[in-house]
Amino acid sequence: MKISELSRRTGVPVASIKYFRREGLLPAGRATAATLAEYGEEHAERLRLIKALTTLGGLTIAATRDVLGAIDQADSTDGALGAISYALPVPVVSQPSADTDEEERADAAARAEVADLIAAMDWQTPDTSPHVQGLAAALKELHRLEAGYAPGELAAYADLARSVARLDLERAATLDDPVALAERAVIVFAICAPVFELLRRLAQEDQVRRRSARDATA
Amino acid sequence: MKISELSRRTGVPVASIKYFRREGLLPAGRATAATLAEYGEEHAERLRLIKALTTLGGLTIAATRDVLGAIDQADSTDGALGAISYALPVPVVSQPSADTDEEERADAAARAEVADLIAAMDWQTPDTSPHVQGLAAALKELHRLEAGYAPGELAAYADLARSVARLDLERAATLDDPVALAERAVIVFAICAPVFELLRRLAQEDQVRRRSARDATA
């Protein structure tokens, strides 16, 4: 199909398709003339995934390139899952490195809090994991805001997170072909994160309304 | 304190403090001379909250202004919770409106899926809620990617989301002063969302590693 047809089929504007081509996210079409290229079903599929990652998933172009690279290099289903897990951007900005004694103590306390949690949950995650480091940075910021978790609170959230991750793995790991599984895993891990957040916001809204109704009749 | 001391205390650069002042996020200090202002503890607190919302929470300046406005106008604790719940940005980009029959059918199917879920969960959330609309848009995109939820899967996630929201409300709604409670709610609702996402990513990582280890010894 021509680029105009590819655009119509996927809902991605022609200018965006050309941009994704230049940025190396989308493979070249088959050249049919100096300025014409023929695109296939695989381009439409890849384009839908790029669109989903950059809009629903909120990924930058650079992060999208990393994730697509991990998908294409997947040579076993578990390898694909592991690569995807690390290629997805960590949902917290990195913190500036500690440059005072006070900052260093806060860093160390947050790292210890994460290590204690991981030990208590019996999670097999190395200290070098971006998720371990991201969580330590987040907890440090929360302490700075005097909004740290009370003892047991973080573990209660972690228990629920484990149940959510079990559902995620069941949804993600049902395919045998590594590339197809990696694509599915990207969708489940990256794009379904906003879905869970929306469900949580709906449930918060419901509980706020119930509180108001209860207070009004009290 | 002078602006330089305010910067040192909060870790926010002087240029950023001036920017937040210009954007109306931070109240003026008490003028002590034509070019000098004196800042107080309330400025340091507000600045820490702005920093947390824009970095950890990932909020834009405009969204941060809306949230701070909702905090300052809170006149009851339940009113504050409701306002915060709606002021926080919805974690999904808005979709272009349907302009073909096919798009309209997909829209209607996604809205029906959300309505069924809300009825099954007995959630008190109106159709006009940004979270209802955001969830419908997300489900529509997932269907387009042929990655919709199987029957029962979405409800399983919603059950866990309700448990997470219960923990959130317990953490958020412990204060009596509306403004203090609104600040706490912003921290719990906006800034702790990345924490749960990190816990979920850690749990996913753990389960991927266990799968690999199991397959290696099988």
Chai-1 contact restraints between the chains, C-beta under 6 A:
chainA,res_idxA,chainB,res_idxB,connection_type,confidence,min_distance_angstrom,max_distance_angstrom,comment,restraint_id
A,R48,B,L145,contact,1.0,0.0,6.0,A-B,restraint_1
A,A52,B,L145,contact,1.0,0.0,6.0,A-B,restraint_2
A,T55,B,V93,contact,1.0,0.0,6.0,A-B,restraint_3
A,L56,B,E141,contact,1.0,0.0,6.0,A-B,restraint_4
A,D78,B,R211,contact,1.0,0.0,6.0,A-B,restraint_5
A,D78,B,S212,contact,1.0,0.0,6.0,A-B,restraint_6
A,D78,B,D215,contact,1.0,0.0,6.0,A-B,restraint_7
A,L81,B,V208,contact,1.0,0.0,6.0,A-B,restraint_8
A,G82,B,V208,contact,1.0,0.0,6.0,A-B,restraint_9
A,S85,B,Q204,contact,1.0,0.0,6.0,A-B,restraint_10
A,S85,B,E205,contact,1.0,0.0,6.0,A-B,restraint_11
A,S85,B,V208,contact,1.0,0.0,6.0,A-B,restraint_12
A,P91,B,P194,contact,1.0,0.0,6.0,A-B,restraint_13
A,P91,B,E197,contact,1.0,0.0,6.0,A-B,restraint_14
A,V92,B,P194,contact,1.0,0.0,6.0,A-B,restraint_15
A,V93,B,T55,contact,1.0,0.0,6.0,A-B,restraint_16
A,W123,B,L202,contact,1.0,0.0,6.0,A-B,restraint_17
A,W123,B,D206,contact,1.0,0.0,6.0,A-B,restraint_18
A,Q124,B,D206,contact,1.0,0.0,6.0,A-B,restraint_19
A,Q124,B,R209,contact,1.0,0.0,6.0,A-B,restraint_20
A,T125,B,L202,contact,1.0,0.0,6.0,A-B,restraint_21
A,T125,B,E205,contact,1.0,0.0,6.0,A-B,restraint_22
A,T125,B,D206,contact,1.0,0.0,6.0,A-B,restraint_23
A,H131,B,L198,contact,1.0,0.0,6.0,A-B,restraint_24
A,H131,B,R201,contact,1.0,0.0,6.0,A-B,restraint_25
A,H131,B,L202,contact,1.0,0.0,6.0,A-B,restraint_26
A,G134,B,L198,contact,1.0,0.0,6.0,A-B,restraint_27
A,L135,B,L198,contact,1.0,0.0,6.0,A-B,restraint_28
A,A138,B,P194,contact,1.0,0.0,6.0,A-B,restraint_29
A,A138,B,V195,contact,1.0,0.0,6.0,A-B,restraint_30
A,E141,B,A52,contact,1.0,0.0,6.0,A-B,restraint_31
A,E141,B,L56,contact,1.0,0.0,6.0,A-B,restraint_32
A,L145,B,R48,contact,1.0,0.0,6.0,A-B,restraint_33
A,L145,B,A52,contact,1.0,0.0,6.0,A-B,restraint_34
A,L145,B,I187,contact,1.0,0.0,6.0,A-B,restraint_35
A,A147,B,I187,contact,1.0,0.0,6.0,A-B,restraint_36
A,A156,B,L167,contact,1.0,0.0,6.0,A-B,restraint_37
A,Y157,B,F196,contact,1.0,0.0,6.0,A-B,restraint_38
A,Y157,B,L199,contact,1.0,0.0,6.0,A-B,restraint_39
A,A158,B,L199,contact,1.0,0.0,6.0,A-B,restraint_40
A,L160,B,L160,contact,1.0,0.0,6.0,A-B,restraint_41
A,L160,B,S163,contact,1.0,0.0,6.0,A-B,restraint_42
A,L160,B,V164,contact,1.0,0.0,6.0,A-B,restraint_43
A,A161,B,L199,contact,1.0,0.0,6.0,A-B,restraint_44
A,A161,B,R200,contact,1.0,0.0,6.0,A-B,restraint_45
A,A161,B,A203,contact,1.0,0.0,6.0,A-B,restraint_46
A,R162,B,A203,contact,1.0,0.0,6.0,A-B,restraint_47
A,S163,B,L160,contact,1.0,0.0,6.0,A-B,restraint_48
A,V164,B,L160,contact,1.0,0.0,6.0,A-B,restraint_49
A,V164,B,R200,contact,1.0,0.0,6.0,A-B,restraint_50
A,A165,B,R200,contact,1.0,0.0,6.0,A-B,restraint_51
A,A165,B,A203,contact,1.0,0.0,6.0,A-B,restraint_52
A,A165,B,Q204,contact,1.0,0.0,6.0,A-B,restraint_53
A,A165,B,Q207,contact,1.0,0.0,6.0,A-B,restraint_54
A,L167,B,A156,contact,1.0,0.0,6.0,A-B,restraint_55
A,D168,B,Q204,contact,1.0,0.0,6.0,A-B,restraint_56
A,L169,B,Q207,contact,1.0,0.0,6.0,A-B,restraint_57
A,I187,B,L145,contact,1.0,0.0,6.0,A-B,restraint_58
A,I187,B,A147,contact,1.0,0.0,6.0,A-B,restraint_59
A,A193,B,E197,contact,1.0,0.0,6.0,A-B,restraint_60
A,P194,B,P91,contact,1.0,0.0,6.0,A-B,restraint_61
A,P194,B,V92,contact,1.0,0.0,6.0,A-B,restraint_62
A,P194,B,A138,contact,1.0,0.0,6.0,A-B,restraint_63
A,V195,B,A138,contact,1.0,0.0,6.0,A-B,restraint_64
A,F196,B,Y157,contact,1.0,0.0,6.0,A-B,restraint_65
A,E197,B,P91,contact,1.0,0.0,6.0,A-B,restraint_66
A,E197,B,A193,contact,1.0,0.0,6.0,A-B,restraint_67
A,L198,B,H131,contact,1.0,0.0,6.0,A-B,restraint_68
A,L198,B,G134,contact,1.0,0.0,6.0,A-B,restraint_69
A,L198,B,L135,contact,1.0,0.0,6.0,A-B,restraint_70
A,L199,B,Y157,contact,1.0,0.0,6.0,A-B,restraint_71
A,L199,B,A158,contact,1.0,0.0,6.0,A-B,restraint_72
A,L199,B,A161,contact,1.0,0.0,6.0,A-B,restraint_73
A,R200,B,A161,contact,1.0,0.0,6.0,A-B,restraint_74
A,R200,B,V164,contact,1.0,0.0,6.0,A-B,restraint_75
A,R200,B,A165,contact,1.0,0.0,6.0,A-B,restraint_76
A,R201,B,H131,contact,1.0,0.0,6.0,A-B,restraint_77
A,L202,B,W123,contact,1.0,0.0,6.0,A-B,restraint_78
A,L202,B,T125,contact,1.0,0.0,6.0,A-B,restraint_79
A,L202,B,H131,contact,1.0,0.0,6.0,A-B,restraint_80
A,A203,B,A161,contact,1.0,0.0,6.0,A-B,restraint_81
A,A203,B,R162,contact,1.0,0.0,6.0,A-B,restraint_82
A,A203,B,A165,contact,1.0,0.0,6.0,A-B,restraint_83
A,Q204,B,S85,contact,1.0,0.0,6.0,A-B,restraint_84
A,Q204,B,A165,contact,1.0,0.0,6.0,A-B,restraint_85
A,Q204,B,D168,contact,1.0,0.0,6.0,A-B,restraint_86
A,E205,B,S85,contact,1.0,0.0,6.0,A-B,restraint_87
A,E205,B,T125,contact,1.0,0.0,6.0,A-B,restraint_88
A,D206,B,W123,contact,1.0,0.0,6.0,A-B,restraint_89
A,D206,B,Q124,contact,1.0,0.0,6.0,A-B,restraint_90
A,D206,B,T125,contact,1.0,0.0,6.0,A-B,restraint_91
A,Q207,B,A165,contact,1.0,0.0,6.0,A-B,restraint_92
A,Q207,B,L169,contact,1.0,0.0,6.0,A-B,restraint_93
A,V208,B,L81,contact,1.0,0.0,6.0,A-B,restraint_94
A,V208,B,G82,contact,1.0,0.0,6.0,A-B,restraint_95
A,V208,B,S85,contact,1.0,0.0,6.0,A-B,restraint_96
A,R209,B,Q124,contact,1.0,0.0,6.0,A-B,restraint_97
A,R211,B,D78,contact,1.0,0.0,6.0,A-B,restraint_98
A,S212,B,D78,contact,1.0,0.0,6.0,A-B,restraint_99
A,D215,B,D78,contact,1.0,0.0,6.0,A-B,restraint_100
